[in-house]
Amino acid sequence: METTEKEAVRRFYEIINDGSPERLDEICSPHLKGHAGAGTDLTELKNSVASFLAPFPDLAAQVRNMVQEEDLVSVWITYTGTQRGDFAGVPASGRKVKFAAWDLIRVRHGEITEITQYCDLFTIMSQIGALPTAAPA
């Protein structure tokens, strides 16, 4: 049986997979503290998620591993999507991406109250053709 904390975290990724960052209010505290890629608060978290959904409208999160210690849940995620819009100054390429991400999420009373997000931007940029390839030897 899953803990309440893990259920809240799974709900967070369901909302992302639905492409509805505006619905993060359903699971996140209005006083959410964000770190790294999550921004600093709930508004910035929504904007961060939306900034990935705009160029990758089919973005899908697959939870690979979830480990809990007290009210903290560590999550290893694989994201997939297709670049259909500009991302980091790179025009839509139509290329598919697959990249890893890691989130550390604090859940209290069924709400996400704190989140730290990291994702593998190097892999994304490489897969959409934004990085030069190695020169032949």
PyMOL commands that set and color helices and strands:
alter all, ss='L'
color gray80, all
select helices_A, chain A and resi 4-17+21-26+42-53+121-127
alter helices_A, ss='H'
color red, helices_A
select strands_A, chain A and resi 28-36+60-69+72-82+96-108+111-119
alter strands_A, ss='S'
color yellow, strands_A
deselect
rebuild
show_as cartoon
